[in-house]
Amino acid sequence: MRETPVQTAGYGRRFAAICIDWFACLAAARVLYSKAPYGSPESSLATLCVFALEVIIFTWLIQASFGQRIVGIMITRTDRSRLGLGRVVIRTVLLCLVIPVVIVDAQGRGLHDRAAGSIVIRRRAAV
């Protein structure tokens, strides 16, 4: 079976997606953990945990986080198959560590994508 060429997602879309995800998770964490003062270590940890859960659940179920879905990108394995839950968790943990995300190869894949065997691509337009 011949692979169809795909367009990898650009950094602008990726940045927009992570901003959308982060602010949505920040709002959710403020509602769920309203007793923790904003900016406190507890509030920051709650936001990070909500973010990690959101990314894991959505990426596993629909191949894209909330923000990625909005900007039209998705996560897939390099062979274009779905990522399993284990790979999604590995990718998300490394994403939360930040450093693996900013070290990229010539294809624009961060260390978190290389470790999970994933690639971020643009979704096909509806036919």
C-alpha positions as CSV (number, residue, x, y, z in Angstrom):
1,M,0.0,0.0,0.0
2,R,1.4,3.4,-1.0
3,E,1.5,6.2,1.5
4,T,-0.2,9.4,0.5
5,P,2.0,12.5,1.2
6,V,0.8,14.6,4.1
7,Q,1.6,18.1,5.2
8,T,3.2,18.4,8.6
9,A,1.8,21.0,10.8
10,G,3.7,24.3,11.1
11,Y,4.9,25.9,14.3
12,G,2.2,28.6,14.1
13,R,-0.6,26.1,14.3
14,R,1.1,24.1,17.0
15,F,1.7,27.2,19.1
16,A,-1.9,28.3,18.6
17,A,-3.1,24.9,19.6
18,I,-1.1,24.7,22.8
19,C,-2.2,28.2,23.8
20,I,-5.9,27.2,23.3
21,D,-5.3,24.0,25.3
22,W,-3.5,25.8,28.1
23,F,-6.0,28.6,28.6
24,A,-8.9,26.1,28.5
25,C,-7.2,24.0,31.1
26,L,-6.3,27.0,33.2
27,A,-10.0,28.0,33.2
28,A,-11.0,24.4,34.1
29,A,-8.5,24.2,36.9
30,R,-9.7,27.5,38.3
31,V,-13.2,26.1,38.5
32,L,-12.2,22.7,39.8
33,Y,-9.6,24.0,42.3
34,S,-11.1,27.4,43.2
35,K,-9.7,27.3,46.8
36,A,-6.1,27.4,45.6
37,P,-5.0,31.0,45.0
38,Y,-4.2,31.8,41.4
39,G,-0.4,31.6,40.8
40,S,0.2,29.4,43.8
41,P,2.2,26.1,43.3
42,E,-1.1,24.2,43.9
43,S,-2.9,26.2,41.3
44,S,-0.1,25.7,38.8
45,L,0.1,22.0,39.5
46,A,-3.7,21.7,39.1
47,T,-3.5,23.4,35.7
48,L,-0.7,21.2,34.5
49,C,-2.6,18.0,35.6
50,V,-5.8,19.1,33.9
51,F,-3.7,19.9,30.8
52,A,-2.0,16.5,30.8
53,L,-5.3,14.7,31.2
54,E,-7.0,16.7,28.5
55,V,-4.2,16.0,26.0
56,I,-4.0,12.3,26.9
57,I,-7.7,11.7,26.7
58,F,-8.4,13.7,23.5
59,T,-5.3,12.6,21.7
60,W,-6.1,8.9,22.5
61,L,-9.7,9.2,21.5
62,I,-9.7,11.6,18.5
63,Q,-6.0,12.0,17.6
64,A,-5.9,15.6,18.6
65,S,-6.2,17.7,21.7
66,F,-9.0,20.3,22.0
67,G,-6.8,23.1,20.6
68,Q,-5.3,20.9,17.9
69,R,-8.8,20.0,16.7
70,I,-9.7,23.7,16.5
71,V,-6.6,24.7,14.4
72,G,-6.9,21.6,12.2
73,I,-3.9,19.5,13.1
74,M,-3.7,15.9,14.5
75,I,-1.3,13.4,15.9
76,T,-0.6,10.2,14.2
77,R,2.2,7.5,14.2
78,T,4.7,7.9,11.4
79,D,3.1,5.1,9.5
80,R,-0.2,7.1,9.7
81,S,-1.9,4.7,12.2
82,R,-3.4,5.7,15.5
83,L,-1.3,6.1,18.6
84,G,-1.9,3.7,21.4
85,L,-2.6,4.9,24.9
86,G,1.0,4.1,26.1
87,R,2.5,6.2,23.3
88,V,0.1,9.0,24.0
89,V,1.1,9.0,27.7
90,I,4.8,9.0,26.9
91,R,4.4,11.9,24.4
92,T,2.3,13.9,26.9
93,V,4.6,13.5,29.8
94,L,7.5,14.6,27.7
95,L,5.4,17.5,26.4
96,C,4.8,18.6,29.9
97,L,8.6,18.7,30.6
98,V,8.9,21.3,27.8
99,I,12.5,20.8,26.9
100,P,11.9,17.7,24.6
101,V,9.4,19.9,22.6
102,V,11.9,22.6,21.7
103,I,14.6,20.2,20.4
104,V,13.4,19.3,16.9
105,D,14.8,17.4,14.0
106,A,14.8,18.4,10.3
107,Q,11.1,17.2,9.9
108,G,10.0,19.4,12.8
109,R,9.5,16.5,15.2
110,G,10.4,17.2,18.8
111,L,12.0,14.6,21.0
112,H,8.6,13.9,22.5
113,D,7.3,12.9,19.0
114,R,10.4,10.9,18.2
115,A,10.1,9.0,21.5
116,A,6.4,8.2,20.8
117,G,6.9,7.5,17.1
118,S,4.4,10.2,16.3
119,I,4.1,13.1,13.9
120,V,1.9,16.2,13.9
121,I,0.1,16.7,10.6
122,R,-2.6,18.9,9.1
123,R,-6.0,17.2,8.8
124,R,-7.3,16.6,5.4
125,A,-9.9,19.1,4.3
126,A,-13.5,17.7,4.1
127,V,-14.4,16.4,0.6
